[in-house]
């Protein structure tokens, strides 16, 4: 199963939406709240070269922000989540078009 890391803040609407989407798909993720953690925020900036949240990493690879969240037709949909299915398959039954690329 792919390891998903999600950098968030407690005031970010896109972070909330990304978490809701992942939970709705039954995808486990590690949330790293950088609201008051300047050390983790600095690490996020180094890893992603971005200052905004959310930032999503799958198996250590940066895939982007909310627009890259699994289930939004992004390359993250092709990441395998177990049982040979892509994350994008979870919501769309037999496969989201992005999952077949």
Secondary structure, 3 states (H helix, E strand, C coil): CCCEEEEECCCCHHHHHHHHHHHHCCCCCEEEECCCCHHHHHHHHHHHCCCCCCEEEECCEEEECHHHCCCCCCHHHHCECCCCCEHHHHHHCCCCHHHHC
